[in-house]
Structure formats: structure tokens, C-alpha cells
């Protein structure tokens, strides 16, 4: 009976954390979709430039955001131990690293047109993308600082405020896009650059709002005390955790980009169907991310208290909730695949039936995908909660690039399975990551020698 009560307590705590975090992820997803939809209304070339430029920006962002993601386990651990000094030090040095990284990477945006052309993109589209990236490169700095502060609040279990700020950002972004992209309220129509300016304004205002809230809501942490004072020991600690986190995220994003490139080798229909199935899978994955972040926070708290029993019970609850979420998503995907894919394809599209047929096959894999993708991100996040990031980086890189990509190529082209073969590779790579990281957590890192219950 005591165990049941303990597990119920963990479940309620995880759900209370995960729902706002999942909502924040869905809102962030909606933010990107708003940009894509509104730019699509402006012009086809501008839409292509936005998709190309935002992908370029996101790959850079996800690499540098490792320092921000490192804040979550470090602050959760310190909060569990009641150490407000470490809370302040780790957050401050994450901001330092984010600023230094954003400044160092900026020249890459200034040369983006040449880079994109070298990667085989059309010169006209690359020329439209560079002005966007020059502005968006400036946005990198406030965007990374905002991510640090979101991780700080999430680790302190103030997840509702993270959700609130993200939802406000979605609404404000739509309004700014309407003004700056299309030239309303007396402003000139700026097209692609207008979208970048809107994002820059929004990220800057978000940082200001989060800073004010941090000062008002968490004065005990004195977050901005000695802000300009170096703290090299914590600087190295955050860097040691943040670099592997960023590289792990980059490895996963790179796998999906490589899969999309291979799908384009097959046909436009295959690429379109793949894109739709992946969008639907990514939408469902936002819930898994919310659960996994809750797992990081709960694991970090327990690790800070040296509470092994609490760590293992909380981890088991998060894992079970991830599997339940995956099962529900699988049911929806398998029972309504044609309906879901049809939402993305115009009724007048001549190749609609071909896309629906290809997409239905991909949706079977996307449904199974939920278990592997949810499982690996949950195990990875639990490992982050106990501050284990370097070995998981190697495990993930091996799984994605040493297993997933070769299997995708062999199944897709050598065994002539086409697009389905590429999805087999994605499924295999993520399943390998799930098994390896879950094994590492449960057989090694969940044992901390703490107080047993």
C-alpha cells in the first residue's frame, strides 16, 4: 500500500510538471508553424527561403542551446539539495556561455548565402535567405538567454509561467508577422526579413519579461547578483554538461535531415509524404518532451537529495507515462492516418492520392516510432537528471549515425524498400538509442547510494 501511495504521489507530481511543459512545447511548435503559414501567404519563393533559413538557424541553435538545457538538471539538483548559491552560479554561467557562443557563431550567418549555395541550394533562394539570417543571427543571443531562463524556471517547477510566456509569444508573433511581413499599420512590407525582425523583437521582449519575473518571483536566488563576475569552476561544469547535450541534439537533428535528403532521392511524392508523417510525429513528440523534461527535473531533485528510492520510483513513473502516451498516439495514428495526412494536402492537388498512399505506409512506422522516440528521450533526460551527458552523447551518436543511417540507406536503396526502408532505419536507430541509454540508467546511474524508503 505504501508503494502504491508513493507511486501515485510521483505520478501526480510528474503530470503536474509535464502538462505545462508539454503545452509549452506545443506552443513553440505553433510558433514555427505560424511563421511558415504566414510566409506561405506572402509568396512561394519567400516560403522556400524561410524554410531553408530557419533550418540553418535551428541547427545552430540546437547545438548552442546545450548550455541552456544543462541548467535544468543543475538547478534541479541544487534545489533538491537546498543550495541557492549553485542555482545562481549555474544559471549565471549558462548565460555567459550562451552569450559567448552567440557572438562567436555570428559570422556563420553573414556568409550563409555562400554556404547554402555550396550545399546545392538555388542561388535565388539562398540570396533571399541571407538577409533573414543576418537578422536572425542577432536574435540568437536573446533566444539562448530566454532558453536559459525557461530552463531555470522549469527546474524550480515553475512550469506554468513558462507555458504562459510561450503562449503569449505565439499570439504576439502572429501580430508582429502581420505587421512586418505584409506591411500593415503603415509599415513597409518586409517579407522574409520582416519575419526575422518580428522574431528578434519577440525574443528580446521575452528576455526582458523573464528577467523581471525572475527578480520578482525568485528573490531568494538573487539570480543577477555578481552577473559580470567570472566563476570559472562553474563555467567548466556547465560547459562540460552543455557541449555533450548540444552535440547529442545535433546528432539527432542531423539524422532526420539526412533521412529527408535520402527521401528526396526517391521522389517528390515520397518527400512530401515523409514531411507530413514527420510533422504529425513531431507534434505528438512534444508531449513526450514535456514528460521527459519533468523526468529530468524530478531525477535532478532526487539526485540532489541523494534519494535513490525516490529517483528510481520517479523514473519508473515517467517511463510508464511515456509508454502510455506512445500507445495512445499509436492508436490515433493507425485509426486515422488518411484523415490526418489529408489535412496537409489540398483536395485539388493532382498527386493527392499518391501522397496519401505513401503517407499511410509511413504512418505505420510513425506509430511504432512513438515508443522508440519517447523511450530514448525519456532515458536520455533521466540520465541528464543525474548529470550524465558525455557517455549518452556517444551512445546516441553511435545509434543514430552508426546504426540508424546505414540501416536506412541499406533498406531504402540496397534492399529497394524505398521510403519505408528509410523509416526502418529511423526506427532502428532510435530503438538502439532507447535500449542503450535505458540500460545505462537502470543498471548504473540510478544507483546513487542514497536513503532507501
C-alpha positions as CSV (number, residue, x, y, z in Angstrom):
1,X,0.0,0.0,0.0
2,X,2.9,2.4,0.9
3,X,4.5,1.7,-2.6
4,X,1.2,2.5,-4.3
5,X,0.9,5.8,-2.4
6,X,4.4,6.6,-3.3
7,X,3.9,5.8,-7.0
8,X,0.7,7.8,-7.0
9,X,2.5,10.8,-5.5
10,X,5.2,10.6,-8.1
11,X,2.6,10.3,-10.9
12,X,0.7,13.4,-9.7
13,X,3.9,15.4,-9.4
14,X,5.2,14.3,-12.9
15,X,1.9,15.1,-14.5
16,X,1.6,18.5,-12.8
17,X,5.1,19.3,-14.2
18,X,4.7,17.6,-17.6
19,X,1.4,19.2,-18.7
20,X,2.6,22.8,-18.7
21,X,6.0,21.7,-20.2
22,X,4.2,19.8,-23.0
23,X,1.9,22.7,-23.6
24,X,5.0,25.0,-23.9
25,X,6.5,22.6,-26.5
26,X,3.2,22.6,-28.4
27,X,3.1,26.4,-28.3
28,X,6.7,26.6,-29.5
29,X,5.8,24.2,-32.4
30,X,2.8,26.5,-33.2
31,X,5.2,29.5,-33.2
32,X,7.2,28.0,-36.1
33,X,4.1,26.8,-37.9
34,X,2.7,30.4,-37.7
35,X,5.8,31.7,-39.5
36,X,5.6,29.0,-42.2
37,X,1.8,29.6,-42.8
38,X,2.0,33.4,-42.9
39,X,5.1,33.3,-45.2
40,X,3.3,30.9,-47.5
41,X,0.6,33.5,-47.9
42,X,3.2,36.1,-48.9
43,X,5.0,34.2,-51.6
44,X,6.3,30.8,-52.6
45,X,10.0,31.8,-53.1
46,X,9.8,33.6,-49.7
47,X,8.4,30.5,-48.1
48,X,11.2,28.4,-49.5
49,X,13.7,30.9,-48.3
50,X,12.2,30.9,-44.8
51,X,12.2,27.1,-44.6
52,X,15.8,27.0,-45.7
53,X,16.9,29.8,-43.4
54,X,15.0,28.6,-40.4
55,X,16.5,25.1,-40.8
56,X,20.0,26.7,-40.9
57,X,19.3,28.8,-37.8
58,X,17.7,25.9,-35.9
59,X,20.6,23.5,-36.4
60,X,22.9,26.2,-34.9
61,X,20.5,27.0,-32.1
62,X,20.0,23.4,-31.0
63,X,23.8,23.0,-30.8
64,X,24.3,26.1,-28.7
65,X,21.2,25.5,-26.6
66,X,23.0,22.7,-24.8
67,X,24.3,25.2,-22.2
68,X,20.6,26.2,-21.5
69,X,19.5,22.6,-21.3
70,X,22.3,21.9,-18.8
71,X,20.7,24.4,-16.4
72,X,17.7,22.2,-15.9
73,X,19.5,19.3,-14.2
74,X,22.0,21.5,-12.4
75,X,19.3,23.8,-10.9
76,X,17.0,20.9,-10.1
77,X,19.9,19.1,-8.3
78,X,20.8,22.3,-6.4
79,X,17.2,23.0,-5.5
80,X,16.8,19.4,-4.2
81,X,19.9,20.0,-2.0
82,X,18.7,23.4,-0.9
83,X,21.7,25.2,-2.4
84,X,20.6,28.6,-3.8
85,X,24.2,29.5,-4.4
86,X,24.7,26.8,-7.0
87,X,21.3,27.7,-8.5
88,X,22.6,31.2,-9.1
89,X,26.1,30.2,-10.2
90,X,25.0,27.6,-12.8
91,X,22.3,29.8,-14.3
92,X,24.7,32.8,-14.5
93,X,27.5,30.8,-16.2
94,X,25.0,29.3,-18.6
95,X,24.1,32.9,-19.6
96,X,27.8,33.6,-20.0
97,X,28.4,30.6,-22.2
98,X,25.3,31.4,-24.3
99,X,26.4,35.0,-24.9
100,X,30.0,33.9,-25.9
101,X,28.6,31.2,-28.2
102,X,26.1,33.5,-29.9
103,X,28.8,36.1,-30.6
104,X,31.3,33.5,-31.8
105,X,28.9,31.9,-34.2
106,X,27.5,35.1,-35.7
107,X,29.9,35.3,-38.7
108,X,28.4,32.0,-39.9
109,X,25.2,33.9,-40.7
110,X,27.0,36.6,-42.6
111,X,28.4,34.0,-45.0
112,X,25.2,32.0,-45.1
113,X,24.4,32.7,-48.8
114,X,27.7,31.1,-49.9
115,X,27.3,28.2,-47.6
116,X,23.8,27.4,-48.8
117,X,24.9,27.7,-52.5
118,X,27.8,25.3,-51.7
119,X,25.3,22.9,-50.3
120,X,23.4,22.8,-53.6
121,X,20.6,25.3,-52.9
122,X,19.2,27.6,-55.6
123,X,21.1,30.9,-55.7
124,X,17.8,32.9,-55.8
125,X,16.5,31.2,-52.7
126,X,19.9,31.5,-50.9
127,X,20.0,35.2,-51.7
128,X,16.6,35.6,-50.0
129,X,17.7,33.6,-47.0
130,X,20.8,35.5,-46.2
131,X,19.2,38.8,-45.1
132,X,16.8,36.8,-42.9
133,X,19.8,35.0,-41.3
134,X,21.8,38.2,-40.7
135,X,18.9,39.5,-38.6
136,X,18.1,36.1,-37.1
137,X,21.8,35.7,-36.2
138,X,21.4,38.7,-33.8
139,X,18.3,37.0,-32.4
140,X,20.4,34.0,-31.4
141,X,21.7,35.9,-28.3
142,X,18.3,36.8,-26.7
143,X,16.9,33.4,-27.9
144,X,19.6,31.5,-26.0
145,X,19.2,33.7,-22.9
146,X,15.5,33.1,-22.9
147,X,16.1,29.4,-23.1
148,X,18.4,29.5,-20.1
149,X,15.7,31.3,-18.1
150,X,13.0,28.9,-19.2
151,X,15.2,26.0,-18.1
152,X,15.8,27.8,-14.8
153,X,12.1,28.3,-14.1
154,X,11.3,24.7,-15.2
155,X,13.9,23.3,-12.8
156,X,12.2,25.2,-10.0
157,X,8.9,23.7,-11.1
158,X,7.5,27.0,-12.2
159,X,6.3,25.4,-15.4
160,X,3.1,27.3,-15.7
161,X,4.9,30.6,-16.2
162,X,7.0,29.0,-19.0
163,X,3.7,27.9,-20.7
164,X,2.2,31.4,-20.2
165,X,5.1,33.2,-21.7
166,X,5.2,30.8,-24.7
167,X,1.5,31.2,-25.4
168,X,1.8,35.0,-25.3
169,X,4.7,34.7,-27.7
170,X,2.6,32.7,-30.2
171,X,0.0,35.5,-30.2
172,X,2.5,38.3,-30.3
173,X,4.4,36.6,-33.1
174,X,1.4,36.4,-35.3
175,X,0.6,40.0,-34.8
176,X,4.2,41.2,-35.5
177,X,4.3,39.0,-38.6
178,X,1.0,40.5,-39.9
179,X,2.5,44.0,-39.5
180,X,6.1,43.4,-40.7
181,X,5.7,40.7,-43.3
182,X,2.7,42.2,-45.1
183,X,3.3,45.9,-44.4
184,X,0.2,46.7,-42.3
185,X,-0.4,49.7,-39.9
186,X,1.8,51.9,-42.1
187,X,4.9,49.7,-42.1
188,X,6.5,48.7,-45.3
189,X,6.1,45.0,-46.5
190,X,9.3,43.4,-45.5
191,X,8.6,39.7,-46.4
192,X,11.3,37.3,-45.2
193,X,13.2,40.0,-43.3
194,X,10.0,41.1,-41.6
195,X,9.7,37.6,-40.1
196,X,13.2,37.8,-38.8
197,X,12.7,41.2,-37.3
198,X,9.5,40.0,-35.6
199,X,11.4,37.1,-34.1
200,X,14.2,39.4,-32.9
201,X,11.7,41.8,-31.2
202,X,9.8,38.9,-29.6
203,X,12.9,37.2,-28.2
204,X,14.2,40.5,-26.8
205,X,10.9,41.3,-25.1
206,X,10.7,37.7,-23.8
207,X,14.1,38.0,-22.1
208,X,13.1,41.3,-20.5
209,X,9.8,39.8,-19.2
210,X,11.6,36.7,-17.9
211,X,14.3,38.8,-16.1
212,X,11.6,40.9,-14.4
213,X,9.7,37.8,-13.4
214,X,12.9,36.2,-12.0
215,X,13.7,39.2,-9.9
216,X,10.1,39.5,-8.6
217,X,9.3,35.8,-8.1
218,X,12.6,34.2,-7.0
219,X,14.4,36.9,-5.0
220,X,15.9,34.3,-2.7
221,X,18.1,33.1,-5.5
222,X,19.5,36.6,-6.3
223,X,19.9,35.4,-9.8
224,X,21.6,38.5,-11.2
225,X,23.9,39.2,-8.3
226,X,27.5,39.4,-9.5
227,X,26.3,38.8,-13.0
228,X,29.5,40.1,-14.6
229,X,31.8,38.2,-12.1
230,X,33.5,35.2,-13.6
231,X,33.1,31.8,-11.9
232,X,35.5,29.5,-13.8
233,X,34.7,26.3,-11.9
234,X,31.0,26.5,-12.6
235,X,31.8,27.8,-16.2
236,X,33.7,24.5,-16.8
237,X,30.9,22.4,-15.2
238,X,28.2,23.9,-17.3
239,X,30.4,23.6,-20.4
240,X,31.2,20.0,-19.6
241,X,27.5,19.2,-19.5
242,X,26.2,21.6,-22.2
243,X,28.6,20.6,-25.0
244,X,27.6,16.9,-25.0
245,X,23.9,17.9,-24.7
246,X,24.2,20.2,-27.7
247,X,26.1,17.6,-29.8
248,X,23.5,14.9,-28.9
249,X,20.7,17.1,-30.1
250,X,22.7,17.9,-33.2
251,X,23.2,14.2,-34.0
252,X,19.5,13.5,-33.8
253,X,18.5,16.5,-35.9
254,X,21.2,15.6,-38.4
255,X,19.8,12.1,-38.7
256,X,16.4,13.4,-39.6
257,X,17.8,15.9,-42.1
258,X,19.8,13.1,-43.7
259,X,16.6,11.0,-43.9
260,X,14.8,13.8,-45.6
261,X,17.7,14.2,-48.1
262,X,17.5,10.5,-48.9
263,X,13.8,10.6,-49.3
264,X,14.2,13.4,-51.8
265,X,16.4,11.0,-53.9
266,X,13.3,8.7,-54.3
267,X,10.7,11.2,-55.4
268,X,8.9,14.4,-54.6
269,X,5.8,12.4,-53.6
270,X,7.9,10.4,-51.1
271,X,9.5,13.5,-49.7
272,X,6.1,15.2,-49.3
273,X,4.5,12.2,-47.6
274,X,7.6,11.8,-45.4
275,X,7.4,15.5,-44.4
276,X,3.7,15.2,-43.4
277,X,4.2,12.0,-41.4
278,X,7.2,13.6,-39.7
279,X,5.2,16.7,-38.8
280,X,2.5,14.6,-37.2
281,X,5.1,12.5,-35.3
282,X,6.9,15.7,-34.2
283,X,3.5,17.1,-32.9
284,X,3.0,14.0,-30.8
285,X,6.6,14.1,-29.7
286,X,6.0,17.5,-28.0
287,X,4.1,15.6,-25.3
288,X,7.0,13.2,-24.8
289,X,9.4,16.1,-24.5
290,X,7.2,17.6,-21.7
291,X,7.3,14.2,-19.9
292,X,11.0,13.8,-20.4
293,X,11.7,17.3,-19.0
294,X,9.6,16.5,-16.0
295,X,11.7,13.4,-15.6
296,X,14.9,15.5,-15.7
297,X,13.6,17.8,-13.0
298,X,12.3,15.0,-10.7
299,X,15.5,13.0,-11.2
300,X,17.6,16.1,-10.5
301,X,15.8,16.8,-7.3
302,X,16.1,13.2,-6.1
303,X,19.8,13.2,-7.1
304,X,20.4,16.4,-5.1
305,X,18.8,14.8,-2.0
306,X,20.8,11.5,-2.6
307,X,17.4,9.7,-2.6
308,X,17.9,6.6,-4.7
309,X,14.5,5.1,-4.0
310,X,12.8,8.4,-5.0
311,X,14.9,8.6,-8.1
312,X,14.1,5.1,-9.3
313,X,10.4,5.3,-8.5
314,X,10.0,8.7,-10.2
315,X,11.9,7.4,-13.2
316,X,9.7,4.3,-13.5
317,X,6.6,6.6,-13.3
318,X,7.9,8.8,-16.1
319,X,8.8,5.7,-18.2
320,X,5.3,4.2,-17.8
321,X,3.6,7.5,-18.7
322,X,5.8,7.7,-21.8
323,X,4.7,4.2,-22.9
324,X,1.1,5.0,-22.3
325,X,1.3,8.2,-24.3
326,X,3.0,6.3,-27.1
327,X,0.3,3.7,-27.1
328,X,-2.5,6.3,-27.3
329,X,-0.6,8.1,-30.2
330,X,-0.2,4.7,-32.0
331,X,-4.0,4.1,-31.8
332,X,-4.8,7.5,-33.2
333,X,-2.2,7.3,-36.0
334,X,-3.3,3.8,-37.1
335,X,-7.0,4.5,-37.0
336,X,-7.0,7.9,-38.7
337,X,-3.9,8.0,-40.9
338,X,-5.6,9.0,-44.1
339,X,-7.6,11.7,-42.4
340,X,-4.5,13.2,-40.7
341,X,-2.4,13.2,-43.8
342,X,-5.3,14.6,-45.9
343,X,-5.3,17.7,-43.7
344,X,-1.9,18.7,-45.2
345,X,-2.8,18.0,-48.9
346,X,-5.0,20.3,-50.9
347,X,-8.1,18.5,-52.3
348,X,-7.2,19.8,-55.8
349,X,-3.6,18.5,-55.7
350,X,-3.2,16.2,-58.7
351,X,-0.9,13.8,-56.8
352,X,-3.0,13.8,-53.6
353,X,-3.9,10.0,-53.9
354,X,-0.2,9.1,-54.4
355,X,0.8,11.2,-51.3
356,X,-2.0,9.7,-49.2
357,X,-0.9,6.1,-50.2
358,X,2.7,6.7,-49.5
359,X,1.9,8.6,-46.3
360,X,-0.3,5.8,-45.0
361,X,2.6,3.4,-45.1
362,X,4.9,5.9,-43.4
363,X,2.3,6.4,-40.7
364,X,2.6,2.7,-39.6
365,X,6.2,3.4,-38.9
366,X,5.4,6.8,-37.3
367,X,3.0,5.0,-35.0
368,X,5.7,2.4,-33.9
369,X,8.2,5.3,-33.8
370,X,6.4,6.8,-30.7
371,X,7.7,4.0,-28.5
372,X,11.3,4.3,-29.6
373,X,11.4,8.1,-29.8
374,X,9.6,8.5,-26.5
375,X,11.7,5.8,-24.8
376,X,15.0,7.2,-25.9
377,X,14.2,10.8,-25.0
378,X,12.9,9.7,-21.6
379,X,16.1,7.6,-20.8
380,X,18.3,10.4,-22.1
381,X,16.5,13.0,-19.9
382,X,16.8,10.8,-16.8
383,X,20.5,10.5,-17.4
384,X,20.7,14.3,-17.7
385,X,18.9,14.5,-14.3
386,X,21.8,12.6,-12.7
387,X,24.3,14.8,-14.7
388,X,25.4,12.1,-17.1
389,X,25.8,13.6,-20.5
390,X,29.1,12.6,-22.1
391,X,28.6,8.8,-22.5
392,X,24.9,9.3,-23.6
393,X,26.2,11.6,-26.3
394,X,28.4,8.8,-27.7
395,X,25.6,6.2,-27.3
396,X,23.2,8.5,-29.2
397,X,25.7,9.3,-31.9
398,X,26.5,5.6,-32.4
399,X,22.8,4.7,-32.5
400,X,21.8,7.5,-34.9
401,X,24.8,7.5,-37.3
402,X,26.4,4.1,-36.8
403,X,23.2,2.2,-36.8
404,X,20.2,4.2,-38.0
405,X,21.6,5.9,-41.0
406,X,23.3,2.8,-42.5
407,X,20.2,0.8,-42.0
408,X,18.1,3.5,-43.6
409,X,20.4,3.5,-46.7
410,X,20.6,-0.3,-47.0
411,X,16.9,-0.9,-46.5
412,X,15.9,2.1,-48.7
413,X,18.2,1.6,-51.6
414,X,20.1,-1.7,-51.5
415,X,17.1,-3.8,-50.5
416,X,14.9,-1.5,-52.6
417,X,12.3,-0.8,-49.9
418,X,12.2,2.9,-50.8
419,X,10.7,5.3,-48.3
420,X,9.6,2.5,-46.0
421,X,13.2,1.4,-45.7
422,X,14.3,4.8,-44.6
423,X,11.8,4.8,-41.9
424,X,13.0,1.3,-40.8
425,X,16.4,3.0,-40.4
426,X,15.0,5.8,-38.3
427,X,13.1,3.3,-36.1
428,X,16.1,1.1,-35.7
429,X,18.4,3.9,-34.8
430,X,16.1,5.3,-32.2
431,X,15.3,1.9,-30.8
432,X,19.1,1.2,-30.4
433,X,19.4,4.6,-28.5
434,X,16.5,3.7,-26.3
435,X,17.9,0.3,-25.3
436,X,21.5,1.5,-24.7
437,X,20.5,4.6,-22.7
438,X,17.8,2.8,-20.7
439,X,20.3,0.1,-19.8
440,X,22.9,2.7,-18.7
441,X,20.3,4.5,-16.5
442,X,18.7,1.5,-14.8
443,X,21.8,-0.7,-14.5
444,X,24.2,2.0,-13.4
445,X,23.2,5.6,-13.0
446,X,20.0,5.1,-11.0
447,X,22.2,3.7,-8.2
448,X,23.4,6.6,-6.1
449,X,23.6,5.0,-2.6
450,X,21.0,7.3,-1.1
451,X,18.4,6.8,1.5
452,X,16.1,3.9,0.9
453,X,12.4,4.0,1.6
